[in-house]
Amino acid sequence: MPELPDGLSVAEVHAHTRASDGMVTAVELVRAAAAAGLHVVCVTDHDVIPDLAEAIDVGAPLGVAVVRGEEVTCVFPPGTHIIGLFIEKQIRMHMSAEDTVDAIHDQGGLAIVAHPFMPTYFASMSERRLNILLETRTVDGIELRHTAPVLPGTWKRLDEFYAAHRAQLGAAVGAGDSHFGAADIGRLVTVFEGRGAAGLRASLEARTTSPRVGVRPATGPGLRARLAQQQRSMIWLSHQRRTGRVGGGVGPSRTGRSSAAG
């Protein structure tokens, strides 16, 4: 990790474990974060919050704080993803983006827009859909830089959108969307003032975070590992959702827009 001025720390705000479509355990993820020089790792599995007690205990002596989170799948279409950070109760999947943001805020969490402006119909919030959300809601952050595929010119368009809507979009973060632990963590990170989970939260709320390119691991995931991860994401995780093993949880305590909004 590049050297930082005193008083700054580094976080991965978007990472997965084998509780969803990641390929490592939470403990392995924390150890990889420590080896990469990170100070905070946010575990944001798809539609589930796993037991992180052991990972928290392992991370403490390594200097890595663990934040509970969830990458919530909103209603299809368009199947957008919103990350809830600093939450304890699992958020129910397949609500509207508006109700998802409300449910995160109801328990004092922070709502982060995940990998926006991807050229896909699913998983990512388009400019049109994000504009609709911002008509009635304010979020706490947006992945201004992420590792998902985008078309040429996307970063310029996203920067311009953020500049025009910063008051409603909150903090700018960088997200590596780690699925392979040591093989991919630290590629893209969030720099923040202070230390630990409390420092990250305070910086997000103050909107003083910034995305930064980290260090590409010496050995990235190979083709076989990538194929295995895609199989886990598309087949195993889909089965978990269909059978109700993931995706349950709380909704908003107050009624927002219709959960059929799209």
TORZAFI-695331 format. One record per residue: residue in one letter; chain; x, y, z of N, C-alpha, C in turn. Coordinates in steps of 0.2 Angstrom, whole numbers, m for minus. Atoms other than C-alpha are relative to their C-alpha. Layout:
<'A','A',<X,Y,Z>,<X,Y,Z>,<X,Y,Z>>
...
//
This chain:
<'M','A',<4,m6,0>,<0,0,0>,<4,6,0>>
<'P','A',<m4,m6,0>,<7,17,m4>,<0,4,7>>
<'E','A',<0,m3,m7>,<13,27,11>,<m4,6,0>>
<'L','A',<5,m5,m1>,<1,39,18>,<2,5,5>>
<'P','A',<m2,m5,m5>,<3,55,28>,<m3,m2,7>>
<'D','A',<2,1,m7>,<1,54,47>,<m8,2,1>>
<'G','A',<7,m2,m1>,<m17,53,52>,<m5,m3,m5>>
<'L','A',<4,3,5>,<m24,44,37>,<0,m8,0>>
<'S','A',<1,7,0>,<m30,26,36>,<m3,m3,m7>>
<'V','A',<2,3,6>,<m35,14,22>,<m5,m5,2>>
<'A','A',<5,5,m1>,<m51,4,21>,<m2,m4,m7>>
<'E','A',<4,3,6>,<m59,m9,9>,<m7,0,2>>
<'V','A',<7,0,m2>,<m77,m5,10>,<m5,m4,m3>>
<'H','A',<4,5,4>,<m84,m19,m1>,<4,m6,m1>>
<'A','A',<m4,7,1>,<m78,m37,1>,<m5,m5,2>>
<'H','A',<4,6,m1>,<m86,m54,1>,<4,m6,3>>
<'T','A',<m2,7,m3>,<m84,m71,10>,<m4,m5,m3>>
<'R','A',<4,6,2>,<m90,m88,7>,<m7,0,3>>
<'A','A',<7,m1,m2>,<m106,m83,16>,<m4,2,m6>>
<'S','A',<4,m1,6>,<m111,m77,m1>,<4,m3,m6>>
<'D','A',<m3,2,5>,<m101,m77,m17>,<8,1,0>>
<'G','A',<m8,m1,m1>,<m83,m74,m10>,<3,m7,0>>
<'M','A',<m4,6,0>,<m70,m88,m11>,<4,m1,6>>
<'V','A',<m4,0,m7>,<m62,m85,7>,<m5,1,6>>
<'T','A',<3,m1,m7>,<m68,m86,25>,<1,7,2>>
<'A','A',<m1,m7,m3>,<m70,m70,35>,<6,1,3>>
<'V','A',<m6,0,m3>,<m55,m74,44>,<6,0,m5>>
<'E','A',<m5,0,6>,<m45,m77,28>,<0,7,m3>>
<'L','A',<0,m7,3>,<m51,m60,22>,<3,5,4>>
<'V','A',<m4,m5,m5>,<m45,m51,38>,<7,m1,m1>>
<'R','A',<m7,1,0>,<m28,m59,37>,<3,3,m7>>
<'A','A',<m2,m3,6>,<m27,m54,19>,<0,8,0>>
<'A','A',<0,m7,m1>,<m32,m36,23>,<6,2,4>>
<'A','A',<m6,m2,m4>,<m18,m35,36>,<6,m1,m4>>
<'A','A',<m6,1,4>,<m5,m42,24>,<0,6,m5>>
<'A','A',<0,m5,5>,<m11,m29,11>,<1,7,3>>
<'G','A',<m1,m6,m3>,<m8,m15,24>,<m7,4,1>>
<'L','A',<6,m3,m1>,<m27,m11,26>,<m1,1,8>>
<'H','A',<2,m1,m7>,<m34,m4,43>,<m7,m2,1>>
<'V','A',<7,2,m1>,<m52,m8,40>,<m3,m4,m6>>
<'V','A',<3,4,6>,<m62,m21,30>,<m7,m1,2>>
<'C','A',<7,0,m1>,<m80,m20,28>,<m3,m7,m4>>
<'V','A',<2,6,3>,<m88,m37,25>,<m8,1,m2>>
<'T','A',<6,m2,3>,<m103,m34,13>,<m3,m6,m4>>
<'D','A',<2,5,4>,<m109,m51,8>,<m7,1,m3>>
<'H','A',<6,m1,4>,<m124,m52,m4>,<m6,m3,5>>
<'D','A',<7,2,m3>,<m141,m52,6>,<1,m4,6>>
<'V','A',<m1,4,m6>,<m134,m60,22>,<6,4,4>>
<'I','A',<m5,m3,m4>,<m124,m54,37>,<3,m6,4>>
<'P','A',<m2,6,m3>,<m113,m69,43>,<2,2,7>>
<'D','A',<m3,0,m6>,<m106,m72,60>,<7,3,0>>
<'L','A',<m6,m3,1>,<m91,m61,61>,<4,0,7>>
<'A','A',<m3,0,m6>,<m86,m64,79>,<8,m2,0>>
<'E','A',<m7,3,1>,<m70,m74,75>,<4,5,m4>>
<'A','A',<m3,m5,5>,<m65,m62,61>,<2,6,4>>
<'I','A',<m2,m6,m4>,<m66,m47,73>,<5,m2,5>>
<'D','A',<m5,2,m5>,<m56,m56,86>,<7,m1,m3>>
<'V','A',<m7,1,4>,<m42,m61,73>,<2,7,m2>>
<'G','A',<m2,m6,3>,<m42,m44,66>,<3,5,5>>
<'A','A',<m2,m5,m5>,<m39,m34,83>,<7,0,1>>
<'P','A',<m7,m1,m1>,<m21,m39,86>,<4,1,m7>>
<'L','A',<m3,m2,7>,<m17,m37,67>,<m1,7,m2>>
<'G','A',<1,m7,1>,<m23,m19,68>,<m5,1,m6>>
<'V','A',<5,0,5>,<m38,m23,56>,<m7,0,3>>
<'A','A',<6,0,m2>,<m55,m17,61>,<m5,m3,m5>>
<'V','A',<5,3,5>,<m70,m27,54>,<m7,4,1>>
<'V','A',<6,m3,0>,<m86,m18,50>,<m5,m5,m3>>
<'R','A',<6,4,2>,<m103,m27,48>,<m3,4,m6>>
<'G','A',<4,m3,5>,<m112,m24,32>,<m3,m5,m4>>
<'E','A',<3,4,4>,<m122,m31,18>,<m1,3,m7>>
<'E','A',<2,m2,7>,<m124,m29,m1>,<m7,m2,m2>>
<'V','A',<8,1,1>,<m143,m28,m3>,<m2,0,m7>>
<'T','A',<3,0,7>,<m151,m34,m19>,<m7,3,0>>
<'C','A',<7,m3,0>,<m165,m22,m23>,<m4,m3,m5>>
<'V','A',<5,3,4>,<m180,m26,m33>,<2,m1,m8>>
<'F','A',<m1,1,7>,<m179,m33,m51>,<m7,2,m4>>
<'P','A',<m6,m4,2>,<m179,m24,m62>,<0,6,4>>
<'P','A',<m6,1,4>,<m167,m16,m62>,<5,m4,4>>
<'G','A',<m4,4,m3>,<m159,m27,m48>,<6,4,3>>
<'T','A',<m5,m4,m2>,<m148,m13,m41>,<3,m3,7>>
<'H','A',<m3,2,m6>,<m136,m16,m27>,<2,6,5>>
<'I','A',<m1,m6,m5>,<m135,m4,m11>,<3,m4,6>>
<'I','A',<m4,2,m6>,<m122,m7,3>,<m3,3,6>>
<'G','A',<1,m3,m7>,<m127,m5,21>,<6,m1,4>>
<'L','A',<m5,1,m4>,<m113,m2,32>,<m2,2,8>>
<'F','A',<2,m1,m7>,<m113,m2,51>,<m7,m2,2>>
<'I','A',<6,3,m2>,<m128,m13,53>,<0,m6,3>>
<'E','A',<0,6,m4>,<m133,m27,64>,<m5,m5,m3>>
<'K','A',<5,4,2>,<m149,m33,57>,<0,m1,m8>>
<'Q','A',<0,1,7>,<m150,m41,40>,<m6,4,m4>>
<'I','A',<5,m3,4>,<m159,m31,27>,<m3,m4,m5>>
<'R','A',<3,5,4>,<m172,m40,17>,<1,2,m8>>
<'M','A',<m2,m1,7>,<m168,m42,m2>,<m7,2,m4>>
<'H','A',<6,m1,5>,<m180,m37,m17>,<m5,5,3>>
<'M','A',<4,m6,m2>,<m187,m21,m9>,<3,5,m6>>
<'S','A',<m2,m5,4>,<m186,m5,m19>,<6,3,3>>
<'A','A',<m6,m3,m3>,<m170,5,m18>,<m2,5,5>>
<'E','A',<2,m4,m5>,<m180,18,m8>,<m1,m3,7>>
<'D','A',<2,3,m6>,<m186,6,5>,<7,m3,3>>
<'T','A',<m7,3,m3>,<m168,m2,6>,<4,5,3>>
<'V','A',<m3,m6,m4>,<m161,15,10>,<m3,1,7>>
<'D','A',<3,m2,m6>,<m174,18,23>,<1,m6,5>>
<'A','A',<m1,5,m5>,<m171,1,31>,<7,0,3>>
<'I','A',<m7,m1,m2>,<m152,4,32>,<0,6,5>>
<'H','A',<0,m6,m5>,<m155,21,40>,<m4,m1,6>>
<'D','A',<4,2,m6>,<m168,14,52>,<4,m2,6>>
<'Q','A',<m4,3,m5>,<m155,5,61>,<7,4,1>>
<'G','A',<m6,m4,m1>,<m142,19,60>,<6,m2,m4>>
<'G','A',<m6,2,4>,<m132,12,46>,<1,5,m6>>
<'L','A',<m2,m5,5>,<m124,21,31>,<m2,m4,m7>>
<'A','A',<2,2,7>,<m131,18,13>,<5,2,m5>>
<'I','A',<m5,m2,5>,<m118,17,m1>,<m3,m3,m6>>
<'V','A',<1,3,6>,<m122,15,m19>,<5,m4,m3>>
<'A','A',<m5,5,2>,<m113,0,m26>,<1,1,m8>>
<'H','A',<m2,0,7>,<m103,0,m43>,<m5,3,m5>>
<'P','A',<5,m3,5>,<m114,13,m52>,<2,0,m7>>
<'F','A',<m1,m2,7>,<m115,16,m71>,<3,m6,m3>>
<'M','A',<m2,6,4>,<m110,m2,m76>,<m5,0,m6>>
<'P','A',<4,1,6>,<m116,m6,m94>,<m4,m6,0>>
<'T','A',<4,6,m1>,<m128,m19,m87>,<m7,2,2>>
<'Y','A',<7,m2,m2>,<m147,m20,m84>,<0,m2,8>>
<'F','A',<1,3,m7>,<m144,m29,m67>,<6,3,4>>
<'A','A',<m5,m1,m5>,<m133,m26,m51>,<2,7,1>>
<'S','A',<m2,m6,m1>,<m129,m8,m55>,<m5,5,m1>>
<'M','A',<5,m5,1>,<m138,8,m54>,<2,5,m5>>
<'S','A',<m1,m4,6>,<m140,18,m70>,<m1,7,2>>
<'E','A',<1,m7,m2>,<m140,37,m70>,<m7,2,0>>
<'R','A',<7,m1,0>,<m158,37,m74>,<m3,m2,7>>
<'R','A',<3,3,m6>,<m162,26,m59>,<3,4,6>>
<'L','A',<m3,m3,m6>,<m150,35,m47>,<m4,7,0>>
<'N','A',<4,m7,0>,<m159,52,m52>,<m7,m1,3>>
<'I','A',<7,1,m3>,<m176,44,m47>,<1,m1,7>>
<'L','A',<m1,1,m7>,<m169,38,m30>,<1,7,3>>
<'L','A',<m1,m7,m3>,<m162,56,m27>,<m5,5,0>>
<'E','A',<6,m5,0>,<m179,64,m30>,<m3,m1,7>>
<'T','A',<3,1,m6>,<m184,57,m13>,<4,m2,6>>
<'R','A',<m4,3,m5>,<m169,50,m4>,<7,3,0>>
<'T','A',<m7,m2,m1>,<m151,55,2>,<3,m6,2>>
<'V','A',<m4,5,m2>,<m138,42,3>,<6,2,3>>
<'D','A',<m6,m2,m4>,<m122,42,13>,<7,m1,m4>>
<'G','A',<m7,0,4>,<m109,38,m1>,<m2,m4,m6>>
<'I','A',<0,4,6>,<m106,31,m18>,<7,m2,m2>>
<'E','A',<m7,2,3>,<m92,21,m26>,<2,3,m6>>
<'L','A',<m2,m4,5>,<m85,34,m36>,<5,m3,m5>>
<'R','A',<m4,4,4>,<m72,22,m42>,<m1,m7,3>>
<'H','A',<1,7,m2>,<m74,3,m42>,<3,m4,m5>>
<'T','A',<m4,4,4>,<m67,m12,m50>,<m5,m4,m5>>
<'A','A',<5,3,4>,<m83,m17,m60>,<2,3,m7>>
<'P','A',<m1,m2,6>,<m82,m16,m79>,<m4,6,m2>>
<'V','A',<4,m6,2>,<m87,1,m87>,<2,2,m7>>
<'L','A',<m2,m2,7>,<m87,9,m104>,<4,6,0>>
<'P','A',<m4,m6,0>,<m75,22,m110>,<m4,6,2>>
<'G','A',<4,m6,m2>,<m80,39,m103>,<m4,0,6>>
<'T','A',<4,1,m6>,<m89,32,m88>,<2,4,6>>
<'W','A',<m3,m3,m6>,<m77,39,m75>,<m2,8,0>>
<'K','A',<1,m7,1>,<m79,57,m82>,<m7,1,1>>
<'R','A',<7,m1,m1>,<m98,55,m83>,<m2,m1,8>>
<'L','A',<1,1,m7>,<m98,49,m65>,<2,5,4>>
<'D','A',<m3,m6,m3>,<m87,63,m59>,<m5,6,0>>
<'E','A',<5,m5,2>,<m99,75,m67>,<m6,0,4>>
<'F','A',<6,1,m4>,<m114,67,m59>,<1,1,7>>
<'Y','A',<m1,m1,m7>,<m106,67,m42>,<1,7,2>>
<'A','A',<m1,m7,m1>,<m101,85,m43>,<m7,4,0>>
<'A','A',<7,m3,0>,<m119,90,m47>,<m5,m2,5>>
<'H','A',<5,3,m5>,<m127,79,m34>,<3,m2,7>>
<'R','A',<m4,1,m6>,<m114,79,m20>,<m4,0,7>>
<'A','A',<4,m1,m6>,<m126,85,m7>,<m5,m6,2>>
<'Q','A',<4,6,m1>,<m137,70,m9>,<3,m7,m1>>
<'L','A',<m4,6,0>,<m124,57,m13>,<5,m2,5>>
<'G','A',<m4,1,m6>,<m113,59,2>,<7,m1,m2>>
<'A','A',<m7,1,0>,<m95,53,3>,<2,m4,m7>>
<'A','A',<m3,4,6>,<m84,47,m12>,<4,m5,3>>
<'V','A',<m4,6,m2>,<m77,30,m9>,<3,m4,m6>>
<'G','A',<m3,4,4>,<m66,18,m18>,<m1,m7,2>>
<'A','A',<2,6,m2>,<m71,0,m18>,<3,m6,m4>>
<'G','A',<m4,6,4>,<m61,m16,m23>,<m5,m6,m1>>
<'D','A',<4,6,1>,<m76,m28,m22>,<3,m6,0>>
<'S','A',<m4,6,0>,<m65,m41,m16>,<m4,m7,1>>
<'H','A',<3,6,m1>,<m70,m59,m18>,<5,m6,1>>
<'F','A',<m5,6,m1>,<m53,m69,m17>,<5,2,5>>
<'G','A',<m5,m1,m5>,<m45,m62,m2>,<7,3,m2>>
<'A','A',<m7,m2,1>,<m26,m61,m4>,<1,1,m8>>
<'A','A',<m1,m1,7>,<m28,m62,m23>,<m3,6,m3>>
<'D','A',<3,m6,3>,<m38,m46,m25>,<m1,5,4>>
<'I','A',<1,m5,m4>,<m39,m36,m10>,<5,5,0>>
<'G','A',<m5,m5,0>,<m31,m19,m9>,<1,3,m7>>
<'R','A',<m1,m3,7>,<m33,m15,m28>,<m3,7,0>>
<'L','A',<4,m7,0>,<m45,0,m25>,<m2,1,7>>
<'V','A',<1,m1,m7>,<m47,7,m8>,<m3,7,2>>
<'T','A',<3,m6,m2>,<m55,21,2>,<5,3,6>>
<'V','A',<m4,m3,m5>,<m43,33,12>,<m4,5,4>>
<'F','A',<4,m4,m4>,<m50,41,27>,<4,3,6>>
<'E','A',<m3,m3,m6>,<m45,52,42>,<m2,m4,6>>
<'G','A',<1,3,m6>,<m43,44,59>,<2,m7,0>>
<'R','A',<m2,7,m1>,<m42,26,65>,<m6,m4,1>>
<'G','A',<5,5,m2>,<m52,11,65>,<m7,1,m3>>
<'A','A',<7,0,2>,<m71,8,62>,<m3,7,1>>
<'A','A',<2,m6,m2>,<m75,24,71>,<2,6,m4>>
<'G','A',<m3,m5,4>,<m63,34,61>,<m3,0,m7>>
<'L','A',<3,1,7>,<m71,27,44>,<m7,3,0>>
<'R','A',<7,m3,m1>,<m88,31,50>,<0,7,0>>
<'A','A',<0,m8,m1>,<m84,49,55>,<2,3,m6>>
<'S','A',<m2,m3,6>,<m75,52,39>,<m6,m1,m6>>
<'L','A',<6,1,5>,<m90,45,28>,<m5,5,2>>
<'E','A',<5,m5,m2>,<m102,56,38>,<2,7,m1>>
<'A','A',<m2,m7,1>,<m91,71,36>,<2,1,m8>>
<'R','A',<m1,0,8>,<m88,67,17>,<7,2,m1>>
<'T','A',<m7,m2,1>,<m69,68,19>,<4,m6,m3>>
<'T','A',<m4,5,3>,<m65,51,11>,<1,1,m7>>
<'S','A',<m2,0,8>,<m57,48,m6>,<2,m7,m2>>
<'P','A',<m2,6,3>,<m55,34,m17>,<7,0,m3>>
<'R','A',<m7,0,2>,<m37,28,m21>,<2,m7,m3>>
<'V','A',<m3,6,2>,<m29,15,m32>,<5,m3,5>>
<'G','A',<m5,3,m5>,<m20,3,m20>,<5,m4,m4>>
<'V','A',<m5,4,2>,<m8,m11,m24>,<m3,m6,m3>>
<'R','A',<2,6,3>,<m12,m25,m36>,<4,m6,3>>
<'P','A',<m4,5,m3>,<m8,m41,m28>,<4,m4,m5>>
<'A','A',<m5,3,4>,<7,m50,m35>,<m3,m6,m4>>
<'T','A',<3,5,4>,<m3,m65,m40>,<m8,0,1>>
<'G','A',<7,m1,0>,<m21,m62,m45>,<m4,m7,0>>
<'P','A',<4,6,1>,<m35,m75,m46>,<1,m3,m7>>
<'G','A',<m1,3,6>,<m32,m87,m60>,<m7,m2,m3>>
<'L','A',<7,2,4>,<m45,m93,m73>,<m4,m5,3>>
<'R','A',<4,5,m4>,<m50,m108,m63>,<m4,3,6>>
<'A','A',<3,m3,m6>,<m53,m98,m48>,<m6,5,m2>>
<'R','A',<5,m4,2>,<m63,m85,m57>,<m6,m3,m3>>
<'L','A',<6,4,2>,<m74,m98,m65>,<m4,m3,5>>
<'A','A',<3,3,m6>,<m77,m106,m49>,<m4,5,4>>
<'Q','A',<4,m6,m4>,<m82,m89,m41>,<m6,2,m4>>
<'Q','A',<6,m1,4>,<m94,m86,m56>,<m5,m5,1>>
<'Q','A',<5,5,m1>,<m102,m103,m53>,<m3,1,7>>
<'R','A',<3,m1,m6>,<m104,m99,m35>,<m5,5,0>>
<'S','A',<5,m6,1>,<m112,m82,m39>,<m6,m2,m3>>
<'M','A',<5,1,4>,<m123,m88,m52>,<m5,m6,1>>
<'I','A',<3,6,m1>,<m128,m105,m47>,<m2,m1,8>>
<'W','A',<1,1,m7>,<m125,m108,m28>,<m4,6,3>>
<'L','A',<3,m5,m4>,<m130,m91,m22>,<m7,1,m2>>
<'S','A',<7,m1,2>,<m145,m90,m33>,<m5,m6,3>>
<'H','A',<4,5,m4>,<m151,m107,m25>,<m1,2,7>>
<'Q','A',<1,m2,m7>,<m148,m100,m8>,<m6,5,0>>
<'R','A',<5,m5,0>,<m159,m85,m13>,<m7,m4,m1>>
<'R','A',<7,3,1>,<m173,m96,m20>,<m3,m4,6>>
<'T','A',<2,5,m5>,<m173,m108,m5>,<m1,4,7>>
<'G','A',<1,m4,m6>,<m174,m93,8>,<6,m1,5>>
<'R','A',<m6,0,m4>,<m156,m97,15>,<3,7,1>>
<'V','A',<m2,m7,m1>,<m152,m79,12>,<m5,4,m3>>
<'G','A',<5,m5,3>,<m162,m63,8>,<m5,2,5>>
<'G','A',<5,m2,m5>,<m173,m63,23>,<3,6,4>>
<'G','A',<m2,m6,m4>,<m172,m48,35>,<m5,5,1>>
<'V','A',<5,m5,m1>,<m180,m32,40>,<m1,5,m6>>
<'G','A',<2,m5,4>,<m189,m19,30>,<0,7,3>>
<'P','A',<0,m6,m3>,<m191,m1,33>,<m6,1,5>>
<'S','A',<5,0,m5>,<m201,4,48>,<m5,5,m2>>
<'R','A',<5,m5,2>,<m209,18,39>,<m1,m1,m8>>
<'T','A',<1,2,7>,<m217,16,22>,<3,6,m5>>
<'G','A',<m3,m4,4>,<m207,24,8>,<m4,0,m7>>
<'R','A',<4,1,7>,<m211,23,m11>,<m1,m8,m1>>
<'S','A',<2,7,2>,<m219,7,m18>,<6,m4,m1>>
<'S','A',<m6,4,1>,<m207,m8,m17>,<0,m3,m8>>
<'A','A',<0,1,7>,<m212,m10,m36>,<3,5,m4>>
<'A','A',<m3,m6,3>,<m203,6,m40>,<6,m3,m4>>
<'G','A',<m6,2,5>,<m191,4,m55>,<1,5,m5>>
//
